[in-house]
């Protein structure tokens, strides 16, 4: 499920926020949301770091994403090598 919000919907949401909280409270609310998002990002990064450190301490391979990306690139190159002569004919 994707979340797509159009410009009109954003305008209606902002109008409701102004009506409920008042224009003078919006900067304070925005600062609080920004601070909360930053704390969440920092906590997420800390958890990732701890998981990676624990995996490395136990001898587990933590570069799975890098290995997958290498394989994807290899398949892309193989497809381009095979499709090259076909593209040139048209």
C-alpha positions as CSV (number, residue, x, y, z in Angstrom):
1,X,0.0,0.0,0.0
2,X,1.5,3.3,-1.1
3,X,0.8,6.6,0.5
4,X,0.2,9.3,-2.2
5,X,-1.0,12.7,-1.1
6,X,-1.9,15.4,-3.7
7,X,-1.4,19.1,-3.3
8,X,-5.0,19.7,-2.5
9,X,-5.0,17.1,0.2
10,X,-2.0,18.7,1.8
11,X,-3.7,22.1,1.7
12,X,-6.7,20.7,3.5
13,X,-4.6,19.0,6.1
14,X,-2.6,22.2,6.7
15,X,-5.9,24.2,7.0
16,X,-7.2,21.7,9.6
17,X,-3.9,21.9,11.6
18,X,-4.1,25.7,11.6
19,X,-7.7,25.7,12.7
20,X,-7.0,23.1,15.5
21,X,-3.7,24.4,16.9
22,X,-3.5,28.0,15.8
23,X,-0.9,29.6,13.6
24,X,1.3,30.5,16.6
25,X,1.7,26.8,17.6
26,X,2.7,25.5,14.2
27,X,6.5,26.3,14.4
28,X,6.6,24.6,17.9
29,X,4.8,21.5,16.6
30,X,7.1,21.4,13.6
31,X,10.2,21.6,15.8
32,X,8.9,18.8,18.0
33,X,8.2,16.6,15.0
34,X,11.6,17.3,13.6
35,X,13.3,16.5,16.9
36,X,11.2,13.3,17.2
37,X,12.1,12.2,13.7
38,X,15.8,12.9,14.4
39,X,15.7,10.8,17.6
40,X,14.0,8.0,15.8
41,X,16.6,8.1,13.0
42,X,19.5,8.1,15.6
43,X,17.9,5.2,17.5
44,X,17.5,3.2,14.3
45,X,21.1,3.8,13.3
46,X,22.3,2.8,16.7
47,X,20.3,-0.4,16.5
48,X,21.8,-1.2,13.1
49,X,25.3,-0.5,14.4
50,X,24.7,-2.8,17.4
51,X,23.4,-5.6,15.2
52,X,26.3,-5.3,12.8
53,X,28.8,-5.2,15.6
54,X,27.2,-8.3,17.2
55,X,27.2,-10.1,13.9
56,X,30.9,-9.3,13.3
57,X,31.8,-10.4,16.8
58,X,30.2,-13.7,16.2
59,X,31.8,-14.1,12.8
60,X,28.8,-13.6,10.6
61,X,28.9,-12.1,7.2
62,X,27.3,-8.6,7.4
63,X,27.8,-7.6,3.8
64,X,24.9,-9.6,2.3
65,X,23.5,-6.5,0.6
66,X,26.8,-5.9,-1.1
67,X,27.0,-9.5,-2.3
68,X,23.4,-9.3,-3.7
69,X,24.2,-6.0,-5.5
70,X,27.3,-7.6,-7.1
71,X,25.1,-10.5,-8.4
72,X,22.5,-8.1,-9.7
73,X,25.1,-6.1,-11.5
74,X,26.6,-9.3,-13.0
75,X,23.2,-10.4,-14.3
76,X,22.6,-6.9,-15.8
77,X,25.9,-7.1,-17.6
78,X,25.1,-10.5,-18.9
79,X,21.8,-9.3,-20.2
80,X,23.4,-6.3,-21.9
81,X,26.0,-8.5,-23.5
82,X,23.3,-10.7,-24.9
83,X,21.0,-7.9,-26.0
84,X,23.7,-5.8,-27.5
85,X,23.8,-7.5,-30.9
86,X,20.0,-7.5,-31.0
87,X,19.7,-3.8,-30.3
88,X,22.3,-3.1,-33.1
89,X,20.2,-4.9,-35.7
90,X,17.2,-2.6,-35.3
